[in-house]
């Protein structure tokens, strides 16, 4: 089959013919029809992000495709089913605290690297071997629809955060990082889950206005000034009532003071979800006052990715018409132009923009 390989950090992807994956027990082979290209894939490939990848490797986290072959432990999947390939691979021998690898992207710790040795290659290829439990049926779609269904990979990240915080219909949410790619996805997911109001702080007034245009009066934009105390009060005033849940999904480049201003808007007995990158680039970490957390009974949830059942639940929201994949503007490339796709994704990283590779074309 044809695939794009990352052979060394800092080198372009090599488009080559490689052996097709071989089916084993506990695995499914999927023909990849479309796969998204993360906006920061260029930083993964040049080594800037220092992701744990044992090279050479076929990159690409997740994708949309059709089942080609199933193992003996699959009882519901059938050859030809349209599926989402969930890249969050978990070890099967410790259900309480499994090791995790993101197939085709990175791994967490020594155990994750062991997983990566087997569930190694990602979706920048014509076929992909996926753990059986990571293959999620999406129902009948057309091959053209596969491109927009790639948005599941983006939407699932904030969805996992809100599931962790047990977001309830009618609650007020604040999304710290709402003008970014994952943050704007968080706004749409919170509304789909029934949030009464979503406060969206940010500096880019054009993007803030676009969120209101897309989703209406339930979105409450706040123009940030950089003054921590002033911004905190402005966010509180914008809310329709007490803020029940704050989700932070800011990138590593953001100052911790911006993140803290948003977090400390949450009401007593409220929940905070940390999914961003503060401190990951070597800068200052996040400091929160112990007395404020304790006396106000604040629950803080650190969340990486999402639980195993999240993809199927999110697919149900899409099928119900509560979550619109049509919000995404997509640009597609064939596999021969994978390097162009990576460059395009980096240059077009805004909200509701998505770059996709379609290996079959």
C-alpha positions in Angstrom: 0.0 0.0 0.0 1.0 3.6 -0.3 1.9 5.5 2.9 3.6 8.6 4.2 6.5 7.9 6.5 8.3 10.1 9.0 11.9 8.7 8.9 13.7 11.4 10.9 12.7 14.6 12.7 13.2 17.6 10.5 12.8 15.6 7.3 9.8 15.7 4.9 7.4 12.8 4.9 8.5 10.1 2.4 5.7 8.8 0.2 6.5 5.1 -0.3 5.0 1.7 -0.9 5.0 -0.3 2.3 3.6 -3.8 3.4 -0.1 -3.8 4.2 -0.9 -4.4 7.9 -1.5 -8.1 8.9 -4.7 -8.9 10.9 -4.4 -10.5 14.3 -6.8 -11.3 17.2 -8.1 -8.1 18.8 -7.5 -6.0 15.7 -9.4 -4.6 12.7 -8.0 -3.5 9.4 -9.6 -0.3 8.0 -9.4 1.3 4.6 -8.7 4.9 5.3 -10.9 7.3 3.3 -10.1 10.6 5.1 -7.9 11.7 8.0 -7.3 15.1 9.5 -4.0 16.8 9.7 -3.4 18.5 13.0 -2.5 22.2 12.7 0.7 21.6 14.8 1.8 18.4 12.9 4.7 20.4 11.4 6.0 21.0 15.0 5.7 17.3 15.7 7.6 16.3 12.6 10.4 18.9 13.0 10.9 17.8 16.7 9.8 21.1 18.2 7.1 19.4 20.3 9.4 16.6 21.4 6.6 14.0 21.0 7.5 10.4 21.9 7.7 8.7 18.5 9.9 5.6 17.7 10.9 6.3 14.1 10.3 5.4 11.3 6.5 5.6 11.6 3.4 6.3 9.5 1.9 9.3 11.4 -1.7 10.3 11.6 -4.0 10.1 14.7 -7.3 8.5 13.8 -9.4 8.8 10.7 -12.6 7.8 8.8 -12.8 4.7 6.7 -14.4 1.4 6.0 -13.8 -1.9 7.7 -11.7 -4.2 5.5 -11.2 -7.2 7.8 -12.2 -8.1 11.4 -10.8 -10.5 13.9 -12.6 -13.3 15.8 -13.4 -11.1 18.8 -15.6 -8.6 16.8 -19.3 -9.5 17.0 -21.0 -6.3 15.8 -18.6 -4.9 13.1 -18.9 -6.0 9.5 -16.8 -5.7 6.5 -17.8 -2.4 4.7 -19.0 -0.6 7.8 -18.1 3.1 7.9 -16.1 3.8 11.1 -14.1 6.3 13.1 -10.7 5.1 14.1 -10.1 6.3 17.7 -6.4 7.0 18.1 -6.4 6.7 21.9 -5.0 3.2 22.4 -5.1 1.8 26.0 -3.3 -1.2 27.4 -5.7 -4.1 28.1 -4.1 -5.5 31.2 -4.9 -2.7 33.7 -8.4 -1.3 33.3 -8.0 1.1 36.3 -4.9 2.8 35.2 -4.1 1.8 31.6 -1.0 3.0 29.7 -1.9 5.1 26.7 -0.5 5.8 23.3 -2.0 8.1 20.6 -1.7 5.9 17.6 0.4 7.7 14.9 1.2 10.7 17.1 2.8 10.1 20.6 2.9 7.9 23.7 2.8 8.5 27.4 5.6 7.0 29.4 7.4 3.6 29.0 4.1 1.7 28.9 2.8 3.9 26.1 6.0 3.3 24.2 5.4 -0.4 24.5 1.9 0.0 23.0 3.4 2.1 20.2 5.7 -0.8 19.2 2.6 -2.8 18.1 -0.2 -0.3 17.4 2.4 1.8 15.8 1.4 3.2 12.4 -1.3 5.9 11.9 -3.7 6.9 9.2 -1.5 8.6 6.6 -1.8 5.4 4.6 -4.3 3.5 2.5 -4.9 1.0 5.3 -4.5 1.0 9.1 -4.6 -1.7 11.8 -6.6 -0.5 14.8 -7.5 -2.2 18.1 -11.0 -3.7 17.9 -12.4 -1.5 20.7 -11.1 1.6 19.0 -13.2 1.1 15.8 -16.5 3.1 16.2 -19.4 2.7 13.8 -20.7 6.0 12.4 -23.5 4.6 10.2 -24.0 5.1 6.5 -22.3 8.0 4.9 -21.0 8.8 1.4 -17.3 8.8 0.6 -17.5 12.6 0.2 -19.0 12.9 3.8 -15.9 11.2 5.2 -14.0 14.5 5.0 -16.3 16.4 7.4 -16.6 13.4 9.7 -12.9 13.9 10.4 -14.0 16.7 12.7 -14.8 14.1 15.3 -11.1 13.9 16.2 -11.1 17.6 17.2 -14.5 17.7 18.9 -13.8 14.6 21.0 -11.1 16.4 23.0 -13.2 19.1 24.7 -16.1 16.5 24.9 -13.8 14.4 27.1 -13.2 17.4 29.3 -16.9 18.1 29.7 -17.7 14.4 30.4 -15.1 14.5 33.2 -16.7 17.5 34.7 -20.2 16.0 34.4 -21.5 19.0 32.5 -25.3 19.2 32.8 -27.9 20.8 30.6 -28.8 24.3 31.7 -25.3 25.1 33.2 -23.1 28.1 32.4 -19.7 27.3 30.9 -16.6 29.4 30.3 -14.2 28.2 27.6 -10.7 29.6 28.2 -9.1 29.5 24.7 -12.4 29.8 22.8 -10.9 31.5 19.8 -8.6 28.6 19.0 -9.2 25.4 17.0 -10.0 23.1 20.0 -11.5 26.0 22.0 -14.1 26.8 19.3 -14.9 23.1 19.1 -15.5 23.2 22.9 -18.0 26.0 22.4 -20.0 23.9 19.9 -19.8 20.8 22.1 -20.9 22.6 25.2 -24.0 24.0 23.4 -24.7 20.5 21.9 -24.6 19.1 25.5 -27.2 21.6 26.6 -25.2 24.5 28.2 -27.5 27.4 28.7 -24.7 29.9 28.2 -21.1 29.8 27.1 -18.7 32.6 28.0 -16.0 33.0 25.3 -13.1 35.2 26.3 -10.4 36.1 23.8 -8.5 38.9 22.1 -9.6 38.4 18.5 -12.9 40.3 18.2 -13.5 39.0 14.7 -13.4 35.4 15.9 -15.5 36.2 18.9 -18.2 37.8 16.7 -18.1 34.8 14.4 -18.9 32.5 17.4 -21.9 34.6 18.1 -22.9 34.5 14.4 -22.7 30.7 14.3 -24.3 29.9 17.6 -26.5 32.8 18.6 -27.2 34.6 21.9 -26.1 31.6 24.1 -22.6 32.7 23.4 -21.3 35.5 25.5 -18.0 37.0 24.2 -15.5 38.9 26.3 -12.6 40.9 24.9 -9.6 40.3 27.0 -7.2 43.2 28.0 -4.4 41.3 29.6 -5.2 42.7 33.1 -5.9 39.7 35.2 -8.3 41.3 37.7 -10.1 43.3 35.1 -10.6 40.4 32.8 -11.8 38.1 35.6 -14.5 40.6 36.5 -15.5 41.1 32.9 -15.9 37.4 32.4 -18.1 37.1 35.5 -20.3 40.0 34.3 -20.7 38.4 30.9 -22.2 35.2 32.3 -25.9 34.9 32.7 -25.4 33.7 36.3 -22.8 31.8 38.3 -20.2 30.0 36.1 -20.6 26.3 36.8 -17.7 24.9 34.8 -14.5 26.4 33.3 -12.6 24.4 30.6 -9.1 25.6 29.9 -7.7 24.5 26.5 -5.1 27.3 26.0 -1.9 26.5 24.0 1.6 26.3 25.7 2.5 29.9 24.5 -0.1 31.6 26.7 0.8 33.2 30.0 -0.4 31.4 33.2 -2.0 34.7 34.4 -4.5 34.6 31.5 -5.4 31.0 32.4 -5.7 31.8 36.1 -8.0 34.8 35.4 -10.4 32.4 33.6 -10.2 29.6 36.1 -11.0 31.8 39.1 -14.3 32.9 37.6 -15.9 29.6 38.6 -18.5 29.6 41.3 -18.1 27.9 44.8 -18.6 24.2 44.3 -17.8 24.6 40.6 -15.6 22.5 38.4 -12.5 23.3 36.4 -11.1 21.2 33.6 -7.4 21.6 32.6 -6.7 20.4 29.0 -4.3 23.1 27.8 -0.6 23.4 27.5 0.5 25.9 30.2 4.1 25.1 31.2 4.6 22.4 28.6 7.0 24.6 26.6 9.2 25.2 29.6 7.7 28.4 30.8 6.1 29.1 34.2 3.5 26.7 35.5 0.0 27.5 36.7 -0.3 28.7 40.3 -3.7 28.7 42.0 -4.4 29.9 45.6 -4.8 26.9 48.0 -7.3 28.8 50.3 -9.5 29.7 47.3 -9.6 26.1 46.1 -10.3 24.7 49.6 -12.8 27.2 51.0 -14.8 27.3 47.8 -14.8 23.5 47.3 -13.4 23.8 43.8 -13.1 20.5 41.8 -10.1 20.5 39.4 -10.0 17.8 36.7 -6.9 17.2 34.7 -8.0 15.5 31.5 -6.0 14.0 28.6 -8.2 12.9 25.7 -11.5 11.2 26.7 -13.0 7.9 28.0 -13.4 4.8 25.7 -17.2 5.4 25.1 -16.9 9.1 24.2 -16.6 8.6 20.5 -19.9 6.6 20.2 -21.7 9.1 22.4 -20.4 12.1 20.3 -21.4 10.3 17.1 -24.9 10.1 18.6 -25.0 13.9 19.2 -24.1 14.4 15.5 -26.7 11.9 14.3 -29.3 13.6 16.5 -28.6 17.0 14.8 -27.3 18.6 18.0 -23.7 18.9 16.8 -23.1 20.2 13.3 -20.1 19.0 11.4 -21.0 21.4 8.6 -19.5 24.2 10.7 -16.0 23.0 9.4 -14.4 24.5 6.3 -12.3 21.6 4.9 -9.4 21.5 2.4 -8.4 18.0 1.1 -5.1 16.7 -0.3 -4.2 13.3 -1.7 -1.5 11.2 -0.1 1.1 12.2 -2.6 0.8 15.7 -1.4 0.9 14.9 2.4 3.8 17.4 2.9 1.7 20.2 1.3 -1.2 19.2 3.6 1.0 19.6 6.7 2.1 23.0 5.6 -1.5 24.0 4.8 -2.7 22.9 8.2 -0.1 25.0 9.9 -1.0 28.1 7.9 -4.8 27.6 8.3 -5.1 26.8 12.0 -8.2 28.9 12.8 -11.5 27.9 14.3 -13.6 25.5 12.3 -10.9 25.0 9.7 -9.7 21.5 8.9 -7.1 20.1 6.6 -7.7 16.5 5.5 -5.7 13.8 3.6 -7.7 11.4 1.4 -5.4 8.4 0.8 -7.7 6.8 -1.8 -7.6 9.7 -4.2 
